[in-house]
Each structure stands twice: as structure tokens, then as C-alpha cells.
Amino acid sequence: MSDDLSSVARFLFEAGTLKHTKRTGWWMAGVRDPESVAEHSWRTSLLASIIARLEGADPARAAFLATWHDVAETRTGDVNYVGKKYATSADPQAVTADQVAGMPEILASTVRDLIAEYEGKESPEAICARDADKLECLIQGVEYLAQGYANAQRWVDNSYGRLTTKTAKDLADAVLATDSLDWLRHALGEKPS
């Protein structure tokens, strides 16, 4: 078992690299210090649980899928849409199989199954997790717009157009109608902008 846990320990260090792996598409929008893949995945997980609950799917499962959805990027980096036009896209399931090799089979199979489900795009939870991925990009884009990165509008618009669930579309409409600091004003008892 200690060899199996050594594989898990190595993976935990590998997963930590996502805290330093920048989301590269934002560089094209002029964002100098874009969010990391780990930061993106964290809010995506929250959104997945919200969307799933409101869509009648399993929020814990959707959040679980969202937590793991970009884990292959420890090995491939964050390849944006322009990069995917030129670079052969790595199969997330093949990358995941390599990442979990040597782990206890109960863990390895769980992770492989999660990635297969997410990539399969069929279960209600996978659909909610995928919408959460797009909605998180939209929200991040709105935040970058508020910071003066006008080119982020393209990401907001593209993300909005890729949403599929009614809940994600409704949440996107609410986000677009809300100032990014209204939460703070509300918490302080101030009037929204």
C-alpha cells in the first residue's frame, strides 16, 4: 500500500502545479496576471453545485466532476482555443490514466470514471459541470472588464453563447445585470450601483 500512496503523494504535488498554471486565453485579452487553473476550477466547482441543485441533478457529483475537469492540464498546460487550432489535442482520458497509474485501484478507477463522465457530456451532472466551466469564464471576464480589460468582452460573449442549461443562462443574465462589487455594497448595507 505504501507504493500506492507514494503515487498519490506524487500526484498531490503534481496537482499543486495548477495553482501556478495560468489560464492562457486571458493573455490575448491583455490580462497581465490571469487567474490560475486551480482558481478557475475552485469557482467552477461551486457553480457546478449551484447549477446542478437548481437543475435537479446531484450537486455533489457535479462539483466533483468540476473539481477534476482540468486536472490533465498539469501535463498539457492550459491550451487556449487558438493553440488548439495548431497543437494536437491531448486526450484528457489518456493523460488521466497516466496520472493515476500506480494509485490504489479504487482511487484510480474513480478518477478515470470522473474524467470519462465529464468528457462524455451526457450525464446531467456532466452537463451542469460543463456549463459551470463556461459560466465561470463569463464571470471572470466580467471581473476583468471591471478592471479595465475591455478585450475580455469577447470571452464573456463566447461563454454566454456556449451555455446549455436554463439555470446557467439565467445565472449568466443575473451576473451581467450585477456589478462585480454589489456583494460588498450589500454586505455593508450600501445601495447597489
N, C-alpha and C positions, 0 to 999 in steps of 0.2 A: 504494500500500500504506500510506503514512503516514496517509491519511484513514481507512482501515480500522482502523489501530492506534489512531488517536485515538478511535474509537468504543469500542474495547476499553478504552482508558485511562479514558474516562468511566465505563464500566460498572464498572471496578475500584473507582473512588471510590464509585459507587452501591452496590456490594456491601458496601463498608465500613460503610454505614449500618446494616446488620444487627447490627453489634457494639453498637449503641446502641438498637436497636428491642426493646423489652421484650415478653415473652410475656404478653399482657394477661389471659388467663384466671386467672392466678395472683393478680391483684389481688382477684378475687372470693373467693379463699381467704384473703385478708388478708395476703398476702406483700407486704411493703413495697418490696422491691427484687428483683423476679423476674429470672430468667435472661433473657438476650437471645436473639433468634432465632439469631444466629451460634453462641452457646454450645450451644443446643439442637441445631443442625444438626451441629456437630462430633461430639457423642457419638452422635447418630443415625447418622452415617456409620460410626463404629466398630462400633456394634451391627449395622448392616446387613451389614457384612463378616463378623461372627461368625455371625449367623443364617444368612446365605447359605452360608457354608462348611459349617455343620452340617446344612443342608437340601439340600446337593448342588447349589446354584446357584453362579453366578460371584460370588465375594465382591468383586472389584474393581468389577464392574458395579453391584452393589447399593450399594456405598459411593459410587460416582459418582452414582447416582440420588439417594441420600440427601443428598449434599453440595449438590445443586442444588434439592432438593424445595421449599424455602420461598423461593427467590430472588425470586419475584414480590412478596413482602412488602416489598421496598424501595419499591414503588409503592403497595401497598394497605394496608400496615401489617399487624399481626397481628390479624385479626378473629376473636374467640373465638366459641364456639357460640351464645351469646346474641345477639351482634352480627349473626351470620349470619341470625338469625331476622328481622331488620329491614332489614339492608342487602343490596342486590343483590350477589350474589357475583360478583366479577370472575373471568373465565375465565383461569386461570393460563397457558394456551397463548397467549391473545391478549396478555397482559401480556409474556410472554417474547418473543413476536415483536417487540413494540415495543422491548424491552430490547436485542435483538441486531441490530436494524436498522442497517445500515451496517458491521457487522463482516465480516471475511473470511467468505465463504460456507461454507467448510469448518468454521469455528467456529460460525457462526450455526446451520447445519443440525444440528450435533452437539447444541447446547443445546436447540433446538426438539424434536429427536427424544427427548432425555432427558426433557423435561417431558411430552411426549406419552406416552412409555412409562410414566412414573410415574403419570400421571393415568389411563392405560388400565387399570391394576390387573390386568393379565393375565400378564405375564411372571413367571417365578419370582423374578427379581431385583427387580421392582417390588413383588411381594407381600412379599418379605423387607424391602425398604426401608420399606414402609408399616408393617409390624409393628415395625420398628426405631423409627419415629416414635412409635408408641403406647407401646412399651416404654421409650423414653427419658422420656416424660412420666410413666410409672409410677415409674421410678427417681427422677426429680426430685421427684415427690410424696412418696416415702419419705424423701428427704433433707429436704424441707420439714417433714414430720411430725416428724422428729428434731430440728428447730429449733423445734418448738413450734407449728407451724401446723396445728392439728387439722382445719381445714376441707379440707386437702389430701387427706384420705381419699377424698373424692368423686372426685377426679382419678385416684387410684390404682385405685379400683374400676372406674370407667368405662373407663380404659385397659386394664385386665386383660380386661374383657368384650369388647373390640374386637380382641384378638389372634387370629390365624387359624392360624399355623403351630405345629406341635408344639414346635419349638425355642423359639420366643418364649414360649409358655406355660410350658415347663419352666424357661426362664431367669427368667421372672417369679416362679415358685414359689421358685426359689433366692434371688432378690433379697428376696422377702418373708420368707424364713427367715434372712436375714443382717442383722446390724446394720450401719448405714452406715459405721461406723468399724472393722469387723472387719479390713479390709485393712491398716489401720495397726497394729492389735494383732498381726496375723500377721507383718508386716514387722519388728516389734520383738521377735518371739519371745514375745509375751504370750499368755495364754489368751483365746479369744474370749468375748464376753459371753454 
